[in-house]
């Protein structure tokens, strides 16, 4: 026999207990009676169903719209402020960090190349080594070491750059040791000095300078990549702003149809704040992009061409002197000089790197130093032709004097130094142009990040007030 437990006052076999008025108790929702982990997992579904039930009526629908507008406004403000601040940080990084590191890498190459050319020129001098050339060589060595230390400070996260730094650090002491051995032999009149000098120059050209060139290329590419990043359009923030603006307009249209009210002050304030944020951001980003682009064209690219032309000139200068050091066995140096001269000024004397630099700078109107460099390059090449004529005809002493004596009228040294001086001025002006233009880009974004955030909060507050005004009519 089985027994059934019944509630007090309930007859066995009777149905659900009714209330005092005879009504049935409300059905129990299984989701609402769950506890523990199962209840936690059920919460999202309950929330969705509650929102759907609430949205079935106009007041509930307005509440959902208000919450959606507030959330969208706040998300737009956060994303917009982060995007703008990221651009501003990138621009500051360009000025304070990336461009100086690219210059340091360029200084490494320039100092190493000039040290090689200066050592060869000093070797040609008869008698005591000229103090000016010795001082210049030592300065080049010191500057190369200092610039390398600065360039290496940012190479840790770039394996390719770190590898070039390691090559220079390992090979440069060997080079300087060979140069000192060559000098010691030369002072004593031993012919082995020329062999040590040529071995040192070969090490510089085959291992050290290629590594320095790669280091400069890597840092310059990183600089240009960051400039491109600084001009990118913040598409996510832009889409969010447009979505928020569209949502506010759609909400006002909906309210006009439902309530026949044309104006809603809160929503108008919110819309105005979004429009202001959109216009301010658009103008600031356009100005910033133009300024960064100007810094790239008239600054970074011009500096890069001038640096390449200067390096080509220094390598050609080393070839010019090494041809004389080789005493009839310098054919490969002369061939390389011809190639570098073509790279620098082209076959007609007006093309090459300097011609490209002249064309790039033409729009800016400041081409005085570039024109001077092109002119001095022509004077130098003419002086080099005379050096070769003297050397090939057996007038070695005259050729050496014309090549290294700065006091000789129409000599190679004076023309080369004037060319180098002009290129230094071009590089200096290009760097200043980069700093000026990029600083203008930074100024264009002043207060934009906090401004976007504040306007987003105003938009959220306006949307809340506007919807609340309509909700009050239902109470």
Number of C-alpha atoms within 10 A of each C-alpha: 2 3 6 7 7 11 9 6 7 13 10 11 8 8 9 9 14 11 9 7 6 8 9 12 10 6 6 8 8 8 14 11 9 14 11 7 8 11 15 10 13 14 14 11 11 14 11 11 12 11 15 14 12 16 16 10 10 13 19 16 15 19 18 16 19 23 15 15 25 21 14 20 28 19 19 26 28 19 20 28 22 17 19 24 18 16 25 22 13 20 26 16 14 24 16 12 14 22 21 17 25 24 21 24 28 26 23 28 26 24 23 28 28 24 26 28 22 24 26 27 26 21 25 20 15 13 10 10 16 13 10 10 18 17 12 17 21 14 15 22 19 14 18 26 19 15 19 23 16 18 25 19 11 15 19 11 9 11 10 13 22 17 16 24 22 12 16 25 15 12 14 21 11 14 22 17 13 21 24 16 16 24 22 14 17 22 14 9 11 12 11 14 22 22 15 21 26 18 16 23 24 14 17 24 16 10 15 24 22 16 21 26 18 18 29 25 17 18 25 22 13 17 22 17 11 18 22 14 14 25 20 12 15 16 11 12 20 18 12 18 24 15 15 26 22 12 17 23 14 12 19 20 14 12 17 14 11 10 10 10 12 11 12 18 15 21 23 18 19 28 24 17 21 27 18 15 21 18 11 15 21 14 13 20 23 15 18 26 21 17 22 27 21 19 26 22 18 23 26 25 20 25 25 21 23 29 22 21 25 26 23 22 26 25 24 25 28 23 26 26 24 28 22 24 20 15 13 11 12 16 14 12 20 19 14 15 23 17 15 22 24 18 19 28 23 16 13 9 18 19 18 20 24 26 19 17 23 25 14 17 20 12 10 10 9 13 17 12 18 22 17 16 29 23 16 20 25 20 20 25 19 15 23 23 13 19 23 21 14 17 19 13 9 12 13 17 14 13 23 23 19 24 28 21 16 16 11 13 12 17 24 28 23 22 24 25 15 18 25 21 16 22 26 18 15 25 22 15 18 24 20 15 21 28 20 18 21 28 19 18 29 22 15 20 21 14 12 21 22 17 18 26 22 18 22 28 22 22 31 29 19 25 29 20 19 21 25 16 14 16 15 9 9 8 6
